[in-house]
Amino acid sequence: MSGPAREARPLWTAAEAEAATRGHSTASWQATGVSIDSRSIAPGDLFIAVRGDRLDGHDFLRDAFAAGAAAAMVSRIPQEQSEVGPLLIVDDTYAGLKHLARAARRRTEAKVVAITGSVGKTSTKEALAAALAPLGKVSATAGNLNNRWGVPLSVARMPADTDFAVFEVAMNHAGEITPLTRLVRPDIAIVTTVNAVHLEFFDSVEEIALAKAEIFDGLDPTGIAILNADNPYFELLISEAKARGIGSFISFGESKNADARLTGFKANGTSRVTCDILGEQLTFELSLPGRHSAQNAMAVLAAVRALGGDIKAAAAALGTMATPEGRGRKVRIALAGGSALLIDDAYNASPASMRAAFRILQDTEPEPGGRRIAVLGDMLELGRGSARAHEALAQDLLAAKVDLVLTTGANMMHLDDTLPRDKRAGHTNRPEDLVPLLKSLLRPGDVVLVKASHGQNLGRVVEAMVSEPDGQKTTANGG
């Protein structure tokens, strides 16, 4: 059950937003949401016309109001003001968004958790939001709005009566997390892991660890850092946190010294997990696939315990939560004479997350006559070691007993060249060209993994495979 019912109130009124941003409204208004994208406006949203690298939200004011925006924050007044609705006029709309976020953070008494890490941020955020739901009203980052635009937007969307807030914080370069965590001001900071991602922008994995440690810049000295005891950079992160005045730590993982310890894992459609959370033993079902998800669930339960919550209720919620699209969701595809199972892990990829996905594929038994098939696109932002990183996946695929591999992208050519001939099912330059290849290859009983970095957009391949001719999806979360 969620917390007690409360009287609905606007997320922002004109007066509140004016006070937060030092802006001026042309008319009275109240909003039930906040958006920076005119394409996804919900009726009642405050539309913030930010200027991005390619587009200027001011050019889409009429679209936003046509979609039902309650008001728009602008720094430039449109020539035909009569064609749009109420305006909140500020000097700079991105600064206005951050002011709105700071005001949202000041006015709430919510306990706030910030999550970063090389992999596992979004699924851990979703899991923690689900685990906290039995305890009260939860506000959490939608999707992966975790960058310089998404974090202030997520905080600005937090209702004043929130009990718990969970925000995802990401980076590509050093120095990006610090301003975001200072905006969030978390009571608890979780670092899921540190791995070799974004090496295009860093000289070493240690530099990545130091960049992740920036999350402690916003953590109050009385706050708690929850860190992965299995990661080689655990002690470095502890040292970085202590240097910032943090003194409370909870470790998680499979290490015998971890405070929140995974003691058993068995994959059988869902995952059966046994653990010890600060001295309390639990056994529960986890709907998120993979051992890495079970490890991150230890951080989730540790956070719930640190917040004073019932970890048995939290663990039960982890067994029923939905798997987010693109992050290990299982979808059954209807075929003539039977069906195949598709594992949709197409949202993002790194060497570490690729290996984790291969283990999920290995743990998923094909039906009689079926095969394990991997459909893989480029891993991006790996810098000078990219070719070697793609080649190295060949051994992981063989160890996972994968039968056939389809690849796309310039970097995945290195993997295709390295694989044994009997494992190579085809390579394409364009992701969309994978679809006819896969359709011609697929047969009942197969298990198919689709995975790539976000820039490869292999979600289009998933969508094409799981949609019927009339556009209706087949059964999701199939076993």
ABEGO torsion letter per residue (X at the ends): XBBBBBBBBBABBAAAAAAAAGBBBABBBBBABBBABAAABBBGBBBBBBBBAABBAAAAAAAAAAAGBABBBBABBBABAAABBBBBBBABAAAAAAAAAAAAAAABABBBBBBBEABGAAAAAAAAAAAAAAAEBBBBBBEABABAAAAAAAAAABBAABABBBBBBBBABBGAAAAAAAAAGBABBBBABBBBBGAAABABAAAAAAAAAAAAAABBAABBBBBBAABAAAAAAAAAAAAAGBABBBBBEABAABABBBABBBBBGBBBBBBBBGGBBBBBBBABBEAAAAAAAAAAAAAAAAAGBBAAAAAAAAAABBBBBGAGBBBBBBBBGEBBBBBBAAABBBAAAAAAAAAAAAABBBBBGBBBBBBBBBBBGAEAAAAAAAAAAAAAAAAAGBABBBBBEAAAAAAAAABBAAABAEBBABAAAAAAAAAAABBBGBBBBBBBBAAAGAAAAAAAAABBAAGBBBBBGBX
